Amino acid sequence: MAASTLAAAFGVQSKANKDRDFSTGKPVHFIIAGIVFTALFVVTIITVVNLVLS
């Protein structure tokens, strides 16, 4: 799940993996994983910017 979410976020997921995910995974799991990834990404960017500026 995590690898699929990361690959999809960066646009490098293969068609075979995408097809596998859509045939076996539940949409709600991918939606939750995407929201969690996005939140962590934003928090990481904010933290790095604050460290650089201080």
C-alpha positions in Angstrom: 0.0 0.0 0.0 2.7 2.5 1.0 4.8 1.7 -2.1 1.8 2.2 -4.4 0.9 5.4 -2.7 4.4 6.8 -3.1 4.8 5.7 -6.7 1.4 7.2 -7.6 2.3 10.5 -5.8 5.5 10.9 -7.8 3.9 9.6 -11.1 6.2 6.6 -11.5 3.8 3.7 -10.9 3.7 1.0 -13.6 0.5 0.1 -15.3 0.8 -3.5 -14.0 1.0 -2.2 -10.4 -1.9 0.2 -11.0 -4.0 -2.6 -12.4 -3.1 -4.9 -9.5 -4.0 -2.2 -7.0 -7.4 -1.4 -8.6 -8.3 -5.1 -8.8 -7.4 -6.0 -5.2 -7.4 -2.8 -3.1 -10.4 -1.0 -1.7 -10.7 2.7 -2.8 -11.1 3.9 0.8 -7.7 2.5 1.7 -6.0 4.4 -1.2 -7.9 7.6 -0.3 -6.8 7.4 3.3 -3.2 6.6 2.3 -3.1 9.5 -0.1 -4.4 11.9 2.6 -1.9 10.7 5.1 1.0 10.9 2.6 -0.1 14.5 1.6 -0.3 15.6 5.3 3.1 14.1 6.1 4.6 15.7 3.0 3.3 19.1 3.9 4.5 18.8 7.5 7.9 17.8 6.2 8.2 20.7 3.8 7.1 23.2 6.5 9.6 21.7 9.0 12.5 21.9 6.5 11.6 25.5 5.6 11.5 26.5 9.3 14.8 24.8 9.9 16.5 26.6 7.0 15.0 30.0 7.9 16.0 29.8 11.6 
